Structure formats: C-alpha cells, structure tokens
Amino acid sequence: MKDMNYYSTFIEVSEDCPVRVAQIPEAKAGSKTIPVLQYEMIANHPYKYTQEDVVFEVFALRNEIPAEERQAAREKFFSKGQPCLRTSSLCKRYGWGMHHDPEGKVALYAVESDEYRKFVNDDTIKNVKAMRSSRA
C-alpha cells in the first residue's frame, strides 16, 4: 500500500478560497458534514493524526463502520486511490491551512494567523496550495 501522507509540508488555502478569516464549519440539518468531522478531529487533536488517519476515520464515521471492522476496512479503503487533504473544504472554503510535521501528523492554522504566514514563508518545508474549487 502506498503511503499517502505528507511530511514537512504546509497546505495553503486555495487561490479561490472565498474567506480571508478562517471559519469553523457547521453541521447541516443536524448532521456532521465531512468538513465538520475533519475540523473536529484535527483541531481537537493537533499533530495526533496523519492525513491517512483523518481521511479514513471520517469515511468510517460517515459509513458507521464498527471498530472491530476498521482495520480490514482501512486496507480495502486505501487499496484504491483516495483524495488527499488538498481537496478538503477546510482549505478550499473555510480558510484553514494544514501543516504536516516530519512524522506526517497534521494541525490546522487560520489563514489570518501569524503562524500561517510563518509556514508560508518557511523555506525548510514544502508548500503546496489546496485545490481550487473552480476551474481557472
């Protein structure tokens, strides 16, 4: 299985992100959306989870996969390509940058924060932009 994680990388907000101040995503119709689940997982536990952990755990929660079936489900899930966090609405719509440390663990930084600017200007890590929401 190919390693999907980023290491020593900062994902900047997309070029067409509509906000200049980060927003916390909200549940819709009483249901937690993918951005809400991603936000809660990363914001409440900075540098605890890798990209693979976040992408799979959100999938598992939304599909109500029981804990005892998660390992097998994870292997099956990653046996085909999966979108990375560059496609996350947190970076595309809500104004959050994501820093992946040398171990691949991720944390969120608001686009307006000093920390965000430091990561953008840090030459010791790789910087990539989140995917655009619309075509150029």
C-alpha atoms as one frame of an Amber mdcrd trajectory, in Angstrom:
protein
   0.000   0.000   0.000   1.364   3.410  -1.000   1.972   5.992   1.744  -0.460
   8.894   1.131   0.802  11.149   3.922   2.547  14.493   3.581   5.737  15.132
   5.560   7.182  18.553   6.467   4.578  20.152   4.217   2.171  23.065   4.526
  -1.072  23.099   2.532  -2.063  26.709   1.911  -5.659  27.752   1.296  -6.733
  27.551  -2.336  -6.327  30.541  -4.623 -10.101  30.902  -4.897 -10.898  30.471
  -1.181 -13.808  32.875  -0.508 -12.809  33.842   3.064  -9.941  35.895   4.465
 -10.637  34.866   8.071 -10.928  31.167   8.889 -14.381  29.855   9.719 -15.387
  26.817  11.742 -17.642  24.592   9.609 -21.108  23.859  10.996 -23.313  20.771
  10.867 -26.147  20.827   8.352 -29.623  19.533   9.181 -28.293  18.127  12.446
 -25.725  16.003  10.629 -21.958  16.444  10.831 -20.521  17.096   7.382 -17.099
  15.947   6.184 -15.552  19.383   6.919 -17.036  19.336  10.445 -15.632  15.866
  11.142 -12.222  16.783   9.700 -12.146  20.047  11.668 -13.083  18.384  14.967
 -10.551  15.621  14.506  -7.623  17.881  13.603  -8.419  20.982  15.693  -9.145
  18.983  18.854  -6.024  16.825  18.429  -3.281  18.814  16.645  -0.353  16.706
  15.471  -2.004  13.456  16.595  -3.285  12.133  13.246  -1.825  11.695   9.774
  -3.650  12.558   6.571  -4.475   8.862   6.108  -5.901   8.687   9.652  -8.151
  11.701   9.040  -9.372  10.645   5.594 -10.155   7.094   6.700 -11.668   7.949
  10.085 -14.096  10.427   8.509 -15.064   7.750   5.961 -15.520   5.180   8.758
 -17.661   7.514  10.873 -19.886   8.506   7.964 -20.316   4.852   6.968 -20.786
   3.637  10.562 -18.036   1.033  10.310 -17.740  -0.785  13.668 -14.399  -0.555
  15.498 -13.697  -4.277  15.110 -14.008  -3.990  11.304 -11.958  -0.824  10.874
  -8.541  -2.348  10.146  -9.861  -4.522   7.305 -11.994  -1.634   6.035  -8.956
   0.676   6.106  -6.898  -1.724   3.992  -9.735  -2.024   1.473 -10.307   1.765
   1.503  -6.682   2.544   0.653  -6.405  -0.236  -1.940  -7.739   2.366  -4.413
  -6.751   5.990  -4.749  -8.268   8.476  -2.310  -8.366  12.284  -2.405  -5.781
  13.965  -0.202  -6.375  16.843   2.200  -5.528  19.324  -0.573  -9.130  18.698
  -1.665 -10.555  19.388   1.819 -13.169  22.124   2.150 -11.242  23.286   5.213
  -8.547  24.586   2.832 -10.786  25.389  -0.143 -13.772  27.060   1.520 -13.183
  27.661   5.244  -9.735  29.327   5.313  -7.597  26.746   7.124  -4.031  25.859
   6.242  -2.715  22.439   7.242   0.792  21.798   8.499   2.139  18.243   8.304
   5.132  17.746  10.611   8.154  15.500   9.834   6.180  12.485  11.149   3.204
  13.290   8.886   0.954  14.459  11.735  -1.358  17.355  10.845  -2.552  20.576
  12.531  -4.737  23.489  11.376  -3.756  27.157  11.118  -6.152  30.008  10.352
  -5.319  31.906   7.159  -5.170  35.215   9.054  -2.795  33.948  11.781   0.883
  34.783  12.259   1.635  31.042  12.350   0.045  30.609   8.904   2.282  33.350
   7.475   5.354  31.764   9.074   4.617  28.424   7.399   4.011  30.089   4.017
   7.410  31.789   4.257   9.302  28.789   5.698  11.841  27.555   3.129  12.639
  24.437   5.169   9.254  22.831   4.386   7.371  22.132   1.190   4.441  24.463
   0.446   1.542  23.391  -1.756  -1.776  25.080  -2.454  -5.111  23.425  -1.834
  -7.039  22.517  -4.962  -9.161  25.252  -6.465 -12.931  24.980  -6.130 -13.485
  26.171  -9.672 -11.558  25.910 -12.896  -9.132  28.728 -13.639
